[in-house]
Amino acid sequence: MTEVAAPAGSQAVRRALGLLSCFHDNGPELTASDLARRMDLTVSTAHRLARTLVATGFLDQDERTLRYRLGPAVVELGQLSFHQRGLHLAVPELHRLAERTGATADLALLAGTHAVIAAGGSVERAGGLGLRRPLHSTALGKVLLAWAPPGQAPALESLPLDRFTGSTITDPARLREQLGQVRADGYALNNGESADGVRTLAVPVLDHLGHARFAVAARTSAAVLTDDRLDHYLSPVRTCAAALEILLIPPGERRS
């Protein structure tokens, strides 16, 4: 079998996209040395790539500190994607859910080995959390795994199962068992698995094939979201998910 050669310039494209991905964790502005270390490149190569991205608007550079941050071209593309996907329509429903529950309401979608928060309170707040959340330790992630379309979910054995607290599930077999329970219950819980004292309830936004296009969650403290108040939170979260099915899923792909 003849190996297909990579297109000319593909390495530079991959490196440039990798450089942009260095900002996924919503952390501080990065120096050329930071980018080089994260990308395993020489500082001169990282600097050259970054300067090209600055020239095209995908990065900005602070003239005083020489640190880089995402540029206006990324903002523009993000806003275009946000509206093309209709995610702006979800914002009022998430606000309503937050008002009804007193919790932080979030909407997420599956992206590789992470749940990406696309709208909601976590996007609006400057908490440094980052918009990519682990799949195995979050209620949003568990929902996206449990109702993922065939072939789209990463294999549990290859999923990064980092331990964040003493409650984090790090065994693939145990995670698989819990995902079965999530499907049976119709919702997922995060019981302090990403951060101590935090409890989150999430449900799927399903299409006509029973696959989760999105997950919606209410996040609060374990002291507030107790077992005896679970139904108090579950009802409005499910109501929100039902509304989002109509708002975010094309008519021919909605559940009847």
One Martini backbone bead per residue (centre of mass of N, CA, C, O) as a GRO file, in nm:
protein
  256
    1MET     BB    1   0.094   0.037   0.025
    2THR     BB    2   0.070   0.366  -0.046
    3GLU     BB    3   0.193   0.648   0.083
    4VAL     BB    4   0.058   0.948   0.165
    5ALA     BB    5   0.145   1.255   0.118
    6ALA     BB    6   0.186   1.538   0.260
    7PRO     BB    7   0.109   1.838   0.227
    8ALA     BB    8   0.234   2.119   0.160
    9GLY     BB    9   0.261   2.282   0.475
   10SER     BB   10   0.126   2.104   0.704
   11GLN     BB   11   0.315   2.153   0.943
   12ALA     BB   12   0.256   2.455   0.975
   13VAL     BB   13  -0.044   2.423   1.026
   14ARG     BB   14  -0.028   2.241   1.274
   15ARG     BB   15   0.142   2.439   1.442
   16ALA     BB   16  -0.053   2.677   1.437
   17LEU     BB   17  -0.290   2.525   1.569
   18GLY     BB   18  -0.132   2.439   1.820
   19LEU     BB   19  -0.083   2.727   1.922
   20LEU     BB   20  -0.380   2.795   1.968
   21SER     BB   21  -0.428   2.550   2.169
   22CYS     BB   22  -0.263   2.672   2.411
   23PHE     BB   23  -0.539   2.853   2.494
   24HIS     BB   24  -0.762   2.651   2.612
   25ASP     BB   25  -0.721   2.703   2.942
   26ASN     BB   26  -0.762   3.014   3.008
   27GLY     BB   27  -0.510   3.149   3.066
   28PRO     BB   28  -0.252   3.318   3.040
   29GLU     BB   29  -0.041   3.482   2.889
   30LEU     BB   30   0.207   3.407   2.635
   31THR     BB   31   0.511   3.315   2.558
   32ALA     BB   32   0.739   3.189   2.348
   33SER     BB   33   0.842   2.987   2.560
   34ASP     BB   34   0.569   2.862   2.630
   35LEU     BB   35   0.503   2.763   2.345
   36ALA     BB   36   0.754   2.589   2.303
   37ARG     BB   37   0.702   2.394   2.540
   38ARG     BB   38   0.413   2.295   2.451
   39MET     BB   39   0.529   2.218   2.142
   40ASP     BB   40   0.824   2.132   2.112
   41LEU     BB   41   1.000   2.393   2.043
   42THR     BB   42   1.162   2.637   1.940
   43VAL     BB   43   1.165   2.966   2.005
   44SER     BB   44   1.200   3.066   1.713
   45THR     BB   45   0.962   2.908   1.593
   46ALA     BB   46   0.740   3.015   1.778
   47HIS     BB   47   0.783   3.311   1.709
   48ARG     BB   48   0.730   3.291   1.403
   49LEU     BB   49   0.442   3.182   1.423
   50ALA     BB   50   0.324   3.406   1.601
   51ARG     BB   51   0.378   3.643   1.405
   52THR     BB   52   0.195   3.534   1.182
   53LEU     BB   53  -0.065   3.538   1.361
   54VAL     BB   54  -0.058   3.840   1.411
   55ALA     BB   55  -0.074   3.932   1.106
   56THR     BB   56  -0.371   3.764   1.086
   57GLY     BB   57  -0.529   3.797   1.385
   58PHE     BB   58  -0.495   3.533   1.584
   59LEU     BB   59  -0.296   3.724   1.733
   60ASP     BB   60  -0.170   3.894   2.016
   61GLN     BB   61   0.063   4.161   2.129
   62ASP     BB   62   0.220   4.285   2.391
   63GLU     BB   63   0.435   4.554   2.387
   64ARG     BB   64   0.544   4.527   2.685
   65THR     BB   65   0.555   4.193   2.743
   66LEU     BB   66   0.528   4.002   2.472
   67ARG     BB   67   0.262   3.872   2.498
   68TYR     BB   68   0.018   3.632   2.417
   69ARG     BB   69  -0.305   3.637   2.245
   70LEU     BB   70  -0.597   3.619   2.133
   71GLY     BB   71  -0.750   3.727   1.846
   72PRO     BB   72  -0.995   3.870   1.642
   73ALA     BB   73  -1.029   3.626   1.449
   74VAL     BB   74  -1.126   3.429   1.669
   75VAL     BB   75  -1.369   3.588   1.761
   76GLU     BB   76  -1.517   3.592   1.492
   77LEU     BB   77  -1.539   3.285   1.452
   78GLY     BB   78  -1.682   3.226   1.718
   79GLN     BB   79  -1.934   3.397   1.659
   80LEU     BB   80  -2.018   3.256   1.400
   81SER     BB   81  -2.052   2.975   1.523
   82PHE     BB   82  -2.254   3.050   1.743
   83HIS     BB   83  -2.478   3.138   1.532
   84GLN     BB   84  -2.483   2.898   1.332
   85ARG     BB   85  -2.568   2.698   1.579
   86GLY     BB   86  -2.774   2.871   1.771
   87LEU     BB   87  -2.659   2.942   2.067
   88HIS     BB   88  -2.804   3.215   2.128
   89LEU     BB   89  -3.084   3.072   2.191
   90ALA     BB   90  -2.988   2.947   2.476
   91VAL     BB   91  -2.942   3.181   2.677
   92PRO     BB   92  -3.228   3.235   2.799
   93GLU     BB   93  -3.265   2.943   2.911
   94LEU     BB   94  -3.018   2.951   3.103
   95HIS     BB   95  -3.111   3.191   3.268
   96ARG     BB   96  -3.373   3.060   3.365
   97LEU     BB   97  -3.240   2.823   3.511
   98ALA     BB   98  -3.072   2.992   3.708
   99GLU     BB   99  -3.315   3.134   3.843
  100ARG     BB  100  -3.470   2.871   3.941
  101THR     BB  101  -3.198   2.739   4.100
  102GLY     BB  102  -2.923   2.913   4.163
  103ALA     BB  103  -2.744   2.813   3.936
  104THR     BB  104  -2.513   2.708   3.712
  105ALA     BB  105  -2.562   2.732   3.363
  106ASP     BB  106  -2.488   2.480   3.105
  107LEU     BB  107  -2.351   2.429   2.772
  108ALA     BB  108  -2.250   2.129   2.591
  109LEU     BB  109  -1.995   1.970   2.386
  110LEU     BB  110  -1.837   1.743   2.188
  111ALA     BB  111  -1.455   1.741   2.194
  112GLY     BB  112  -1.322   1.469   2.188
  113THR     BB  113  -1.184   1.468   2.528
  114HIS     BB  114  -1.417   1.693   2.563
  115ALA     BB  115  -1.604   1.940   2.720
  116VAL     BB  116  -1.764   2.218   2.568
  117ILE     BB  117  -1.842   2.528   2.666
  118ALA     BB  118  -2.085   2.735   2.487
  119ALA     BB  119  -2.286   2.814   2.730
  120GLY     BB  120  -2.314   3.029   3.009
  121GLY     BB  121  -2.184   3.098   3.318
  122SER     BB  122  -1.885   3.001   3.254
  123VAL     BB  123  -1.845   3.206   3.018
  124GLU     BB  124  -1.911   3.483   3.180
  125ARG     BB  125  -1.698   3.408   3.379
  126ALA     BB  126  -1.391   3.502   3.562
  127GLY     BB  127  -1.243   3.192   3.670
  128GLY     BB  128  -1.029   3.011   3.503
  129LEU     BB  129  -1.147   2.725   3.403
  130GLY     BB  130  -1.237   2.688   3.136
  131LEU     BB  131  -1.410   2.528   2.853
  132ARG     BB  132  -1.260   2.265   2.909
  133ARG     BB  133  -1.387   1.951   3.008
  134PRO     BB  134  -1.396   1.670   3.153
  135LEU     BB  135  -1.559   1.368   3.105
  136HIS     BB  136  -1.523   1.183   3.379
  137SER     BB  137  -1.577   1.443   3.610
  138THR     BB  138  -1.846   1.528   3.463
  139ALA     BB  139  -2.173   1.562   3.389
  140LEU     BB  140  -2.148   1.652   3.099
  141GLY     BB  141  -1.951   1.428   3.007
  142LYS     BB  142  -2.126   1.180   3.077
  143VAL     BB  143  -2.355   1.248   2.885
  144LEU     BB  144  -2.185   1.254   2.620
  145LEU     BB  145  -2.099   0.957   2.651
  146ALA     BB  146  -2.377   0.804   2.693
  147TRP     BB  147  -2.505   0.970   2.410
  148ALA     BB  148  -2.322   0.901   2.189
  149PRO     BB  149  -2.242   0.867   1.888
  150PRO     BB  150  -2.128   0.648   1.688
  151GLY     BB  151  -1.773   0.703   1.688
  152GLN     BB  152  -1.739   0.979   1.877
  153ALA     BB  153  -1.642   0.843   2.119
  154PRO     BB  154  -1.407   0.780   2.324
  155ALA     BB  155  -1.220   0.554   2.452
  156LEU     BB  156  -1.188   0.478   2.778
  157GLU     BB  157  -0.891   0.364   2.766
  158SER     BB  158  -0.792   0.656   2.620
  159LEU     BB  159  -0.882   0.825   2.845
  160PRO     BB  160  -0.823   1.082   3.046
  161LEU     BB  161  -0.794   0.987   3.410
  162ASP     BB  162  -0.777   1.218   3.604
  163ARG     BB  163  -0.702   1.326   3.930
  164PHE     BB  164  -0.877   1.573   4.144
  165THR     BB  165  -1.004   1.380   4.357
  166GLY     BB  166  -1.118   1.131   4.572
  167SER     BB  167  -1.384   1.094   4.358
  168THR     BB  168  -1.242   1.020   4.112
  169ILE     BB  169  -1.268   0.846   3.820
  170THR     BB  170  -0.995   0.607   3.698
  171ASP     BB  171  -1.170   0.361   3.598
  172PRO     BB  172  -1.303   0.231   3.317
  173ALA     BB  173  -1.502   0.022   3.438
  174ARG     BB  174  -1.643   0.215   3.633
  175LEU     BB  175  -1.731   0.421   3.421
  176ARG     BB  176  -1.903   0.229   3.251
  177GLU     BB  177  -2.102   0.165   3.477
  178GLN     BB  178  -2.198   0.458   3.522
  179LEU     BB  179  -2.307   0.508   3.234
  180GLY     BB  180  -2.533   0.302   3.260
  181GLN     BB  181  -2.676   0.455   3.491
  182VAL     BB  182  -2.722   0.716   3.341
  183ARG     BB  183  -2.911   0.597   3.125
  184ALA     BB  184  -3.121   0.488   3.326
  185ASP     BB  185  -3.179   0.773   3.470
  186GLY     BB  186  -3.125   1.040   3.265
  187TYR     BB  187  -2.865   1.124   3.436
  188ALA     BB  188  -2.599   1.328   3.582
  189LEU     BB  189  -2.331   1.323   3.827
  190ASN     BB  190  -2.124   1.548   4.025
  191ASN     BB  191  -1.934   1.440   4.318
  192GLY     BB  192  -1.662   1.599   4.360
  193GLU     BB  193  -1.464   1.518   4.093
  194SER     BB  194  -1.328   1.813   4.026
  195ALA     BB  195  -1.441   1.948   4.302
  196ASP     BB  196  -1.469   2.024   4.607
  197GLY     BB  197  -1.818   2.076   4.686
  198VAL     BB  198  -1.920   2.002   4.400
  199ARG     BB  199  -2.244   1.996   4.226
  200THR     BB  200  -2.382   1.817   3.936
  201LEU     BB  201  -2.647   1.842   3.689
  202ALA     BB  202  -2.724   1.634   3.396
  203VAL     BB  203  -2.858   1.649   3.057
  204PRO     BB  204  -2.982   1.571   2.754
  205VAL     BB  205  -2.980   1.673   2.406
  206LEU     BB  206  -3.194   1.518   2.190
  207ASP     BB  207  -3.245   1.331   1.919
  208HIS     BB  208  -3.414   1.105   1.711
  209LEU     BB  209  -3.172   0.884   1.788
  210GLY     BB  210  -3.069   0.940   2.095
  211HIS     BB  211  -2.861   1.171   2.074
  212ALA     BB  212  -2.620   1.389   2.195
  213ARG     BB  213  -2.568   1.720   2.114
  214PHE     BB  214  -2.606   1.796   2.418
  215ALA     BB  215  -2.547   1.950   2.742
  216VAL     BB  216  -2.718   2.016   3.054
  217ALA     BB  217  -2.648   2.226   3.351
  218ALA     BB  218  -2.635   2.228   3.717
  219ARG     BB  219  -2.428   2.430   3.936
  220THR     BB  220  -2.320   2.358   4.274
  221SER     BB  221  -2.346   2.261   4.588
  222ALA     BB  222  -2.362   1.996   4.806
  223ALA     BB  223  -2.539   2.154   5.018
  224VAL     BB  224  -2.771   2.210   4.803
  225LEU     BB  225  -2.740   1.938   4.623
  226THR     BB  226  -2.928   1.720   4.745
  227ASP     BB  227  -3.098   1.430   4.740
  228ASP     BB  228  -3.379   1.565   4.835
  229ARG     BB  229  -3.333   1.794   4.579
  230LEU     BB  230  -3.318   1.663   4.297
  231ASP     BB  231  -3.605   1.714   4.173
  232HIS     BB  232  -3.588   2.024   4.190
  233TYR     BB  233  -3.363   2.022   3.957
  234LEU     BB  234  -3.449   1.820   3.731
  235SER     BB  235  -3.697   1.957   3.611
  236PRO     BB  236  -3.567   2.226   3.494
  237VAL     BB  237  -3.347   2.086   3.326
  238ARG     BB  238  -3.544   1.930   3.142
  239THR     BB  239  -3.696   2.175   3.037
  240CYS     BB  240  -3.452   2.303   2.902
  241ALA     BB  241  -3.381   2.067   2.711
  242ALA     BB  242  -3.650   2.072   2.555
  243ALA     BB  243  -3.612   2.358   2.443
  244LEU     BB  244  -3.333   2.301   2.300
  245GLU     BB  245  -3.433   2.099   2.094
  246ILE     BB  246  -3.591   2.318   1.934
  247LEU     BB  247  -3.360   2.541   1.900
  248LEU     BB  248  -3.097   2.337   1.800
  249ILE     BB  249  -3.273   2.135   1.632
  250PRO     BB  250  -3.370   2.029   1.357
  251PRO     BB  251  -3.680   1.932   1.270
  252GLY     BB  252  -3.590   1.646   1.128
  253GLU     BB  253  -3.407   1.580   1.420
  254ARG     BB  254  -3.633   1.552   1.610
  255ARG     BB  255  -3.825   1.465   1.846
  256SER     BB  256  -4.167   1.357   1.870
   0.00000   0.00000   0.00000
